Amino acid sequence: MAIYEKLEARPAPLGTRGIIHWIKENLFPSILSSVLTILSFYILYIIVPPLLDWMIFDATWSGTKEEITKEGARWIFIFEKFNQFIYGFYPEELYWRPNLALFIFAVYVIAFKRVNVKLKAFIIISFPIIAFILVSGGFGLEHVETEKWGGLLLTIIVASVGIVASFPIGILFALGRQSNMPIIRTLSIIYIEFIRGVPLITLLFMASVILPLFFPEGMDFDKLLRALIGITLFQAAYIAEVVRGGLQAIPKGQYEAADALGLTYWKSMGLIILPQALKISIPNLVGSFISLFKDTTLILIIGLFDILAMVTLTNNDTNWLGFETEGYVFVTMIYWIICFSMSRYAKSIEDKFNTDHK
C-alpha cells in the first residue's frame, strides 16, 4: 500500500494534448488525410472570400434602387419586399395576429420539453386551434380569407398542421400494419404502399381538383384545407413506416412482459411499446418532418403562395426586375435556419430521453 500512496497524478505529455495534437490527430493523421485537408482548405479559400464579399462587404444594405453602385448583393430588395415574403397578402394592419401566434408557438416549444405527457398533449392539440382563431379570425376578430395568407406564414401553417395531424394517423397505420387482424393489416398495407408510391404533387392535384367532386352540389371547400388534407395523408404514410421500424426494433421480451402483466393491447402499446419505439424513431421522424417542411413549396401548383412562391412573384415586379438571386438566397437561409433548428431541437429531445449508459 505504501508504494501506491507515493504515486501522484501527472499531466499528460505536451505531445498528447493541446491544439497542435488535435490538428495532428484529426487533420493530418496520414498522407491521404493531409492531402484531403489541404485540398479542402484550398476549396474553402476559393469559395468563402468571394461569397463574403458578395453577401456582406460589397453588398448594398440601404438606399434606393437607383443608388446601387456596388457589385455585391442588393439586400434592399429584401427589405423592400420583406412583409410580402413573411405574410403574403395578409392585411398589414393585422400583422399582430400572426406575430402573436408565432410568439405563442415559441413559448409552447420552450415549455414542451419541461412538462408532463398530459400537458404535451394539451400543447399539441391547443396550439393549432389558437393559431387558426388568431390568423383566420373568430371570437370577434375580423375574418381573413385563406387566399390572403402567404409567405413564410403559410409555409409554417402548412408544415405544422401536416406534422401535427399526420403523426397520430401515422402511428395508427403503423399499428395496423403490425396487427394480427388480416383486414386491418391489409388495408394499412394498401394505404401505405399506395401513398408512398405516388408523388406529393399528384396528391395535391387530387385534393384540389378531384376531392371537390365528391361533395354535394353547391358545397365549397377551402383550397388551403384541401391542400392540408392531401399533405397530411401523404406524410402519415411515411410516419407509419418510420414508427413501424421502431416497433420492429423493440425486443420480443418487451411484448411478452406486457402480456405477463395482464395489460390490454392499448395499455401495453401506450405504456411500454410505443414510448420505446418512438424514442428509437426520433432521428428518422425528424428527417421526415424536415422533408415535409421543404415539400411545402409544392403548394404553389394549386395556387397557394408560400415564401418561395412569393419570391418568384415579387421578381415579376417591373420596378424590381433582376433581383431574383437575392430573393432565392434569402429563402435558402430561411429554410436552413428553420430546418437546422428543428434538427437541434430534436437532438435535445433525443438526449433527454436517452436511457443508455454512457
N, C-alpha and C positions, 0 to 999 in steps of 0.2 A: 504493500500500500504506500510505503514511503516513496517508492520510485514514481508512482502515479501522481503523488502530491507535488513533486517537483516540476511536472510538465506544465508549461504555460502556452496559452494561445498566442500564436504569432501571426502577423499579417501575411497575406499571400504574396508571393514574389511579384516584383514590379512587372515582369513579363507576362503575368497571367491576369492582370486587371487593368482597368482604365480604357480610355477611348482608343488608344493605339492597339491594344489587344482585341477590342471589339471589331475594329476595322480589319485586322488580320484574319480573324475567325469568320467574319461574315461577308467581307467584300473581296478578300484576296487569299482564300484558303488553298487555292490551286491555280495552275496556269490557265485552265479553261475559265474558271470563275473570274480571274483577274482580267482576262480578255473581255468577257461579257460585261464586267463592271466598267471598264474603260469605254467600251462601246456605248453602254447606257448613258454614261456621263456626257459623251460626245453628242448623242441624240438629244439629250436634255439641253445641251448648250446651243444646239441648232434651233430647237423649238421654243424654249422658255423665254429667252430675251426678246425675240421679235413679238411674241404673244403679249408680254408685259408692256412693251412699247405701244402696241395697238390698243390694248384694253385700258391702260392706265396713263402712261407718261405722255403719249401723243393723242390722247382722247379729248373730245370736246364735251364738257360737262354742263355748260350753261350758255345762255345767249339765244340767238335765233338761227334759223336755218341759213339765212344769208350771211351770217357772221362766221361760218365754219371755214377755217383756214388750215387746220391740221389734217394729216392723213390718217389719223387713228380712228378709233370707234367714235361714232356720233351718238353719244348717250342722251342727247337732248331729245331724240325721238322717243326713247323710253319714258322720259319724264313727261313729255307731251301727251303720250297715249297711255300712261300708267293706269288711270282709272278704268279705261276700257279693257286693258289686259286683266285687271283684277275682278271687276264687277260686270263686264259686258255692257249690256244696255240697261242695267238696273238704275232706277231713278237716283240721281245724285243726292237729293235731299234725304234719302232713306238709307244712305250708306251705313248709318249707325246700327241698323238691324243686323246685316251680315257680320259687321265688326263685333257686335255683342255675341252673336252665335259663335264666332271664332274664339272669342275670349272664354266663353263657357267651355268650349271644346278643349282649350289649353288647360283649364282648371281640372276638367274631367281626366285628361291624360295624366296629369301630375298625381291626381288622387287615386287613379286606377290601381297602381301598384301597392298602395298603402291601406286599402280597405278589404273587408272580407268578401266572400263569394256572393252573398246576397246584395251587397252594395255594388259589386261589379255588375251583376245582372241589372240592377236598377239603372246604372250609368249607361249600359248598352241599350237598354230599352227607352230610357227617357230622353237621351240626347237627340235622336232623330226627330222625336215629336216636338221638342223645344225648338230645335233649329228650323223645322218646317213651319211652325207657327210664326217665328220671327221673320224668316225670309219671305214666305208666301203671304202671310197675313192671317189674322184671326184674333178673336177676343178684343175687338175694337181697332186693330191695326189695319191700315189701308192694304187692300189686296194688290199684289203684284203678279201679273201673269208670268208663267214659266218661260214664255217667249222672250222676255226681257232678261232672263238670267243668262249669264255667260261668263267667259273668262275663267280665272282661277277659282272663282266662287262655284261655278258649275262643275268644274273638274273635281273639286273636293267633295261636292254633294254626291255626284255620280259614284266616285270611288268609295266614299264612306258608306253610302247606302248599299252598294254592291258587296262590300266586305262584311258589314254587319248582318245583312239579310241572308247572304249565301252561307255563312258559317254554320248556323244551326241546321239549315237544309242539307248542307254537305255532310254533316255528322249523321243525320238520319239516313241518307243514302249509303253512307259507309257501313252503318249498322245493318241496313237492309241487304247489302251485298254479302255480308258475313252471316246473314240469318240462315236458320235451318229450314225455314218455310219456303218451299220452291217458288211459289207465286211471287212473294215479296222479293226474293233474291233475283228472280228472272227479270221482274220489272225494273229493279235497281240497276242490274247489269245493262239492260237495253237502254235505259235513260243515260247512264254514264258514258257508255261507248258511243251512243249516237251524238251526244253533245260534244264529246271530245273529238269526234271525227268531223265536226262541222266548224268552219271558221266563225269567229265572233261577228264579223261583218255580215254574214248570212243571217245569223240570229237577229241582228239589229234590223235588217230589212224585213224579216218575218214579223218581228214585234211591231214595226212601224206600218207595214203595208197589209200583211195577212191577218194579224191579230184582230184589227177592227172589223174584219168581215164576219167574225163570229158574234159580234154584238148586235143587239136588236136595232132595227132601223131607227135612225134619228139619235142614237146614243153616241155621244162624242167622248173620246178617251184621250186624255192629255198625252202629248207626244213625249214629254220627258218621262212620264210614268211608264209608257210603253218601253222606252229605252232601258229604264231601271229594271223592269221585269226581265227583258232579254239578257242584260248583263248579269243579273242575279242567278238566273237559271244556268247561264254559261259557267260562271265561277263556281257554282255549287258542285258541278261535276268534278272539277279539279280538286276542290277541297275534299270531296268524298274519297278520291284516290289517295290524297296525302294522309288523311286520317286512317284509311284502311291500311296503309303502310305502317302507321304507328300501332294499330291494333295487332297486326301480324308480328310485330317485334316484341309484344308482351309475352313472357314465358307462359307455357300452358299451366304451370303451377298456380299462377295468379287466378286463372279461371276456376281451377279446382278448389282453391282456398275460398273463393267467394261462394261456391256451391256448398262447401263444407260448413260454412257459417249459416247456411239456410237463407241466403239473400235471394230476393227475386231478381229477375233478369235486369230490370231497370235500376234497381238499387246497386247491384253488382257493377253495372256499367257506370253509373253515376258516381259511385263512391270509390271504386277500386280500379277498374279497367281504363275508362276514358281519361281520368286525370294523368295516368302514366302515359297513355298513348299520345295525348295532346302535348305533354312535355317533350316527348321524343320528336314530335312532328313540328315543333316551333320553327326550326330553320326553313323547312320546306313550306310551311304555311306563310311565313314572311315572304318567301320568294314568290308565292302565288299572289299575295296581296300587292307586292310591288309591280308584278306583271300586269295586274288588273289596273293599277293606277296609271300605268303607261298606256294601256289599251283604251283608256277613256278618250283618247284622241280620235277614235273611230266614230264617235257620235256625230262628227261633222257630216257624215254621209246621209244622215236623216234630218239635217237642218238645225242641229244644235251647235252652238259656237263655244267651245271650250277655249282655254288660254291659247293653244296653238292655232286654232281657227281664227281667234281674234287677231293674232299677229298677222296671219295671212290676209285677213280682211282689211286691217289698217294699212297694210302695204299697198293697197289699191287706192289709197287716198292720193289724189293728184298733187296735193301740196307736200307729200312726203314720199314720193317715189324714190326707189333706190336705197331704202333703209332696211331692207329685209334681213340683212346679215346681223345687224344689232338686235333685231327682234328675236331671231331664232337663237342667238347666243343667250339672250335674256331668258327665254323659255327653257333652254338647256340647263342653265344654272338653277332655275326654279325647280325643275324636275329632279335634278341631282340632289339639291338640298333636302327636298321632301323625302325622296327615296332613301337617302343616306340616314336621315333622322329616323325613319321607320326601321331601318336595319339596326341602328344603335339602340333604339328603344326596345326592340325585340330581344337584342342580345342581353340587355339588362334584365329583362323578364326571365330569359333563359338562365342566367346566372343566379337569379333569386331562387328559382325552383330546382336548381341543380342539387341533387342529394348525393352525388358521387363523392367519395373521399378523394381529396387531392393530396 
